Structures are given as C-alpha cells and as structure tokens.
Amino acid sequence: MKDQSLDQSVAAEAPSGTGYKNNMNKQLFREYYELESQIKTLESKKDEMRVQCLLQMKEDKLESVREEFGTFSIVSIRRFEYTPKVKEAEENVKVLKKAEEDLGLAKVTTFDTLRFATLKVKEQKNG
C-alpha cells in the first residue's frame, strides 16, 4: 500500500506556487526521492568497503585482485600542494573571472538541471 503521508506533507509545506499540480505524476517524484536515499546509503557502504578491500589487499601484499566480475587494483593518486605564489595567482584569476562576469565579457552557458532537497523532519515537542 502506498504511503501518501509524504505526498500530503510536501504539498502542505511547499511554498506557494511550488506544490504538486493535479496532473503531476507524484509517483515519479516519490521514486526519485527513494532512489536518492538508496544511492546515499549505497555510496556510504561502498566507501566503507573500499577501505576494507584496500586494507585486505595491503595486508596480503597484493597490488591487484582479479575476480570473474572485474579487477581491483591499488593505484596511487598524486595531489599537489602549491606554493603561496601559485595560490596567490589562483586568487588573482578568481578576481579576474569575477570582473569579466560582472562586465559581461565572460560567455555564459545556461542549462536546466534538477535539484532535489530532502525535507527536514521537524522535531515534535513532548508535552
């Protein structure tokens, strides 16, 4: 059975002009929300498992592990920490970019995307 409490609370708490319209597919939005929640959970679990796999491979002194579904490899990623001179130059570039934006010299590309923000559950006061 479909839980309509989320649909009702979204429509009730949505700012005017942003709620559901009668012809909207509410199930589409609910499925998106549920998928987003599952993805966050799975990403968290994957991050934990990545650490475990890496530790296991290092413990076993293995650079790669080949399975029937793919190969896991330990790779080194280089990250650079730049000198104050370069950091200052980067800040100067940010200022120049902002100036070009403000003057209308920078070319603007606009595209539509979907932003999803979960509703924060309000704590109910006891008593």
C-alpha positions as CSV (number, residue, x, y, z in Angstrom):
1,M,0.0,0.0,0.0
2,K,1.3,3.4,-1.0
3,D,2.2,5.8,1.9
4,Q,0.7,9.1,0.9
5,S,1.9,11.0,4.1
6,L,5.0,12.3,2.2
7,D,2.8,13.5,-0.7
8,Q,0.5,15.3,1.7
9,S,3.3,16.8,3.8
10,V,5.1,18.0,0.7
11,A,2.0,19.6,-0.7
12,A,1.1,21.1,2.6
13,E,4.6,22.5,3.4
14,A,5.6,23.6,0.0
15,P,5.9,27.3,-0.6
16,S,3.1,28.7,-2.7
17,G,3.5,28.0,-6.3
18,T,5.8,25.0,-5.9
19,G,3.5,22.2,-4.8
20,Y,2.1,19.4,-6.9
21,K,-0.3,20.1,-9.7
22,N,-3.3,17.8,-10.2
23,N,-1.9,16.3,-13.4
24,M,1.6,15.7,-12.0
25,N,2.9,12.1,-11.7
26,K,3.5,12.1,-7.9
27,Q,4.9,8.5,-8.1
28,L,7.7,9.7,-10.4
29,F,8.9,12.2,-7.7
30,R,8.5,9.6,-4.9
31,E,10.6,7.1,-6.8
32,Y,13.3,9.8,-7.4
33,Y,13.3,10.5,-3.7
34,E,13.6,6.8,-2.8
35,L,16.3,6.3,-5.3
36,E,18.3,9.2,-4.0
37,S,18.0,7.8,-0.5
38,Q,19.2,4.4,-1.7
39,I,22.1,5.9,-3.5
40,K,23.3,7.7,-0.4
41,T,23.1,4.5,1.6
42,L,24.9,2.5,-1.1
43,E,27.6,5.1,-1.6
44,S,28.3,5.1,2.2
45,K,28.5,1.3,2.2
46,K,30.8,1.3,-0.9
47,D,33.2,3.8,0.8
48,E,33.4,1.6,3.8
49,M,34.0,-1.5,1.7
50,R,36.7,0.4,-0.4
51,V,38.7,0.9,2.8
52,Q,38.3,-2.7,3.8
53,C,39.3,-4.0,0.4
54,L,42.3,-1.7,0.3
55,L,43.4,-2.9,3.8
56,Q,42.9,-6.5,2.9
57,M,45.0,-6.2,-0.3
58,K,47.8,-4.3,1.5
59,E,47.7,-6.9,4.3
60,D,48.1,-9.7,1.7
61,K,50.7,-7.6,-0.2
62,L,48.6,-7.7,-3.4
63,E,48.6,-4.9,-6.0
64,S,45.6,-6.3,-7.8
65,V,42.9,-8.9,-7.3
66,R,41.2,-10.4,-10.3
67,E,37.7,-11.8,-10.0
68,E,35.3,-13.1,-12.6
69,F,33.4,-9.8,-12.4
70,G,36.4,-7.4,-12.6
71,T,39.8,-6.4,-11.3
72,F,40.6,-4.4,-8.2
73,S,43.9,-2.6,-8.2
74,I,45.7,-0.3,-5.8
75,V,46.6,2.9,-7.6
76,S,48.5,5.9,-6.4
77,I,46.9,9.3,-6.9
78,R,49.1,12.3,-6.8
79,R,47.9,15.5,-5.2
80,F,49.9,18.7,-5.3
81,E,50.1,21.4,-2.6
82,Y,51.1,24.6,-4.3
83,T,53.4,27.4,-3.1
84,P,51.9,30.7,-1.8
85,K,53.0,32.3,-5.1
86,V,50.7,29.9,-7.1
87,K,47.9,30.2,-4.6
88,E,48.1,34.0,-4.9
89,A,48.0,33.7,-8.7
90,E,44.9,31.4,-8.4
91,E,43.2,34.1,-6.3
92,N,44.1,36.7,-8.8
93,V,42.5,34.6,-11.6
94,K,39.3,34.3,-9.5
95,V,39.1,38.1,-9.2
96,L,39.7,38.5,-12.9
97,K,37.0,35.9,-13.7
98,K,34.5,37.7,-11.4
99,A,35.4,41.0,-13.0
100,E,34.7,39.6,-16.5
101,E,31.4,38.1,-15.3
102,D,30.3,41.5,-13.8
103,L,31.3,43.4,-17.0
104,G,29.5,40.9,-19.3
105,L,32.7,39.8,-21.0
106,A,32.6,36.2,-19.9
107,K,30.5,33.9,-22.1
108,V,27.5,32.4,-20.2
109,T,26.2,29.0,-20.9
110,T,22.9,28.1,-19.1
111,F,21.3,24.7,-18.8
112,D,18.5,23.2,-16.8
113,T,19.0,20.5,-14.2
114,L,17.1,19.1,-11.3
115,R,17.9,19.9,-7.8
116,F,16.4,17.8,-5.0
117,A,16.5,18.7,-1.3
118,T,15.0,16.4,1.3
119,L,12.6,17.9,3.8
120,K,14.0,18.2,7.3
121,V,11.7,16.5,9.7
122,K,10.6,18.9,12.4
123,E,11.1,17.5,15.9
124,Q,7.9,17.3,17.8
125,K,8.0,18.7,21.3
126,N,6.9,16.4,24.1
127,G,4.2,17.7,26.4
